[in-house]
Amino acid sequence: MKTMWAAIVTVAPMLAAMPAGAQQGPVIGVELNSDENRRGLSWSGGRVSPSADIFVTSGPFEASGRVVALRESDRHGGAGVVGDLTLGAGTRLGSVTVRGRVTGHVFGGAAFDADYVELGGLAAYTLGPVQVDAGADYAPSQDAIGGDNLYIHAGAQAGIPGTPWTLSAGVGHSSGQVDNAFRSARLRPGGDYSDWRLGVEHVTGPVTLGLDYVGTDVSERDASAFLLADARHSGDRIVGRVRFGF
């Protein structure tokens, strides 16, 4: 936990120091998840995970940082914490918003050099309370992930008019080239796979409560061949979260 908060203290001033012209924010939040789950895979070994984040915009540019406790996750070589640092930009093309970004994932306490970088793009269309989006994230070939990794995804969310409730759904598919089967199991346990998510969110002032069902078609038997696949935590589960923004 000391590493986690030290990273927050380091990253937050850097993001907040973006040029002031047209700057909005920073928006800062703290969150508690029953499981740090990404793309249907647990990053915290199925255990409760606290996190903190900051988001800043300046004109079309965006910067964010998030620090998450991983609880000595097997998936990331026993790492106790990860910092996700993102720089991006967005623009509107008619009724569609397009964003591009680059994200560095920096791990603390891993038994090997687990850090990696990925590039991402997203297009979103909003009509009334409904938003649909589609995008892709690509991690070029890196030793830390045993090859490259492409994640294609689509989602939708809809606010229920007159209520603080929002419903959401999403699907995704991960694929890529394998150079090192042991390392590639971090992001693709058992090989290429698909994931899905159904969620509900309740927002009251600065407090957000969320509940998601997440699932994958990962074969636990195939994934169990590699420790980094963390096969026991690569399947269906319910994830709850509470976030406080300020």
C-alpha positions in Angstrom: 0.0 0.0 0.0 2.9 2.4 0.6 4.0 1.9 -3.0 0.5 2.6 -4.2 0.2 5.9 -2.4 3.7 6.9 -3.3 2.8 6.5 -7.0 -0.3 8.6 -6.5 1.7 11.4 -5.0 4.2 11.3 -7.9 1.7 11.1 -10.8 -1.0 13.5 -9.6 1.1 16.7 -9.7 2.4 15.8 -13.2 -1.1 15.4 -14.6 -2.5 18.5 -12.8 0.3 20.6 -14.3 -1.0 20.4 -17.9 -1.3 23.7 -19.7 -4.2 25.8 -18.2 -5.7 26.9 -21.5 -9.2 25.3 -21.8 -8.2 22.9 -19.0 -10.9 21.1 -17.2 -10.5 19.3 -13.9 -8.6 17.6 -12.5 -11.2 15.0 -11.6 -9.9 12.8 -8.9 -11.5 9.6 -7.5 -10.9 6.7 -5.1 -12.5 3.3 -5.7 -13.0 0.0 -4.0 -13.6 -3.1 -6.2 -14.5 -6.6 -5.1 -12.1 -7.7 -7.8 -9.9 -5.7 -10.2 -11.2 -7.2 -13.4 -10.1 -6.3 -16.9 -11.4 -7.9 -20.1 -13.0 -10.6 -18.0 -9.7 -11.5 -16.2 -9.0 -10.9 -12.6 -5.9 -8.7 -12.0 -6.1 -9.0 -8.2 -6.4 -12.7 -7.8 -10.1 -12.5 -7.1 -9.5 -10.3 -4.1 -10.7 -6.8 -3.0 -8.7 -4.1 -4.7 -8.5 -0.3 -3.8 -7.5 2.2 -6.4 -7.1 6.0 -7.0 -7.3 7.9 -10.2 -7.0 11.4 -11.7 -8.2 12.7 -15.1 -7.2 16.1 -16.7 -8.2 17.6 -20.1 -6.7 20.6 -21.9 -8.4 21.4 -25.2 -8.5 18.2 -27.2 -5.8 16.6 -25.1 -6.4 14.2 -22.2 -4.2 12.7 -19.5 -5.0 10.2 -16.8 -3.4 8.1 -14.1 -4.7 5.2 -12.1 -3.0 3.3 -9.4 -4.4 -0.1 -8.4 -3.6 -2.6 -5.7 -3.0 -6.1 -7.3 -2.6 -8.1 -4.1 0.5 -10.0 -5.3 -1.4 -11.2 -8.3 -0.1 -14.5 -9.9 -1.1 -13.0 -13.3 1.5 -10.3 -13.1 4.3 -12.2 -11.4 3.4 -11.3 -7.8 3.0 -7.6 -8.5 1.5 -5.7 -5.6 0.5 -2.6 -7.6 0.1 -1.3 -11.1 0.0 2.3 -12.4 -1.8 3.0 -15.7 -0.6 6.2 -17.3 -2.5 7.4 -20.3 -2.0 10.3 -22.8 -4.6 10.9 -25.5 -6.6 13.2 -27.6 -10.2 13.4 -28.8 -12.3 15.2 -31.4 -15.8 15.3 -32.7 -16.6 14.3 -36.3 -20.3 15.3 -36.6 -22.2 13.2 -34.1 -19.3 10.8 -33.4 -16.6 11.3 -30.9 -13.2 9.8 -31.8 -10.4 9.3 -29.3 -6.8 8.0 -29.5 -4.5 7.2 -26.6 -1.3 5.5 -25.5 -1.1 3.8 -22.2 1.8 2.5 -20.1 1.2 -0.1 -17.5 3.9 0.0 -14.8 4.0 -2.8 -12.2 5.5 -2.7 -8.8 6.8 -5.8 -7.0 6.7 -8.2 -10.0 9.2 -11.1 -10.2 10.2 -10.0 -13.7 10.0 -6.9 -15.9 6.2 -6.9 -16.3 5.7 -3.3 -17.8 4.2 -2.9 -21.2 2.7 -0.3 -23.5 -0.4 -0.3 -25.7 -2.1 2.0 -28.2 -5.8 2.5 -28.3 -8.6 4.1 -30.4 -12.3 4.5 -29.7 -15.3 5.9 -31.6 -18.5 6.7 -29.7 -22.0 7.8 -30.8 -24.6 9.3 -28.4 -28.3 9.6 -29.0 -30.2 10.9 -26.0 -29.5 8.7 -23.0 -27.9 6.0 -25.1 -24.2 5.8 -26.1 -22.7 3.1 -28.3 -18.9 2.7 -28.9 -16.4 0.5 -30.6 -12.6 0.4 -30.5 -9.4 -1.5 -30.4 -6.3 -1.6 -28.1 -3.0 -3.0 -29.5 0.1 -3.8 -27.5 3.0 -4.2 -29.9 5.3 -7.2 -29.4 7.0 -7.0 -26.1 8.9 -9.5 -23.9 6.7 -8.7 -20.9 3.6 -10.1 -22.6 5.2 -12.8 -24.8 4.3 -11.3 -28.2 1.7 -8.8 -29.2 -1.9 -8.4 -28.2 -5.0 -7.0 -30.0 -8.2 -6.4 -28.1 -11.3 -5.4 -30.2 -14.3 -4.4 -28.3 -17.8 -2.8 -28.5 -20.2 -1.6 -25.9 -23.4 0.3 -25.1 -24.8 2.2 -22.1 -28.2 3.7 -21.5 -29.3 6.0 -18.7 -32.8 5.4 -17.4 -34.5 8.8 -17.8 -35.5 10.5 -14.5 -33.4 8.0 -12.4 -29.8 7.7 -11.2 -29.5 4.3 -12.9 -27.4 3.4 -16.0 -27.4 0.0 -17.7 -24.4 -1.1 -19.7 -23.2 -4.1 -21.8 -20.0 -4.9 -23.7 -18.2 -7.6 -25.6 -14.5 -8.0 -26.6 -12.1 -10.4 -28.2 -8.3 -10.8 -27.5 -5.9 -12.2 -30.1 -2.3 -12.0 -31.1 1.0 -13.6 -31.9 2.8 -15.8 -29.3 6.5 -15.5 -29.0 6.7 -16.8 -25.4 3.7 -18.9 -24.3 4.5 -18.5 -20.6 4.4 -14.6 -20.8 1.5 -14.4 -23.3 -0.7 -16.3 -20.8 -0.9 -13.0 -18.8 -3.3 -11.4 -21.2 -4.5 -14.4 -23.1 -4.8 -17.4 -20.8 -5.2 -20.6 -22.9 -4.9 -18.6 -26.1 -7.3 -16.2 -27.9 -10.5 -15.7 -26.1 -13.7 -13.6 -25.9 -15.2 -11.8 -23.0 -18.5 -10.1 -22.1 -20.0 -7.8 -19.5 -23.4 -6.7 -18.2 -23.6 -4.0 -15.7 -25.8 -1.5 -13.7 -24.6 1.7 -12.1 -26.2 4.1 -9.6 -24.8 7.7 -9.2 -25.8 10.0 -6.4 -23.6 13.1 -6.1 -20.0 12.1 -5.8 -20.8 8.4 -5.0 -21.1 5.7 -7.7 -22.2 2.2 -7.0 -21.8 -0.5 -9.6 -22.4 -4.2 -10.1 -21.2 -6.1 -13.1 -21.5 -9.7 -14.4 -18.3 -10.5 -16.4 -17.5 -13.7 -18.3 -15.1 -15.3 -20.7 -14.9 -18.4 -22.8 -11.4 -19.2 -21.4 -10.9 -22.9 -20.8 -9.6 -23.3 -17.2 -8.1 -26.6 -18.2 -6.1 -25.1 -21.1 -5.1 -22.0 -19.0 -3.9 -24.0 -16.1 -0.8 -25.0 -18.0 0.8 -21.6 -17.1 1.1 -19.9 -13.7 0.7 -16.4 -15.2 -2.7 -17.4 -16.7 -4.2 -17.5 -13.2 -6.7 -20.0 -14.5 -8.9 -19.9 -11.3 -9.6 -16.2 -11.9 -10.2 -16.2 -15.6 -13.9 -17.1 -15.7 -17.4 -15.8 -14.9 -18.0 -13.7 -11.8 -19.9 -10.8 -10.2 -17.9 -7.7 -9.5 -19.1 -4.9 -7.2 -17.6 -1.5 -6.8 -18.0 1.8 -5.0 -16.3 5.1 -6.1 -16.1 8.5 -4.6 -15.2 11.4 -6.9 -14.1 14.8 -5.9 
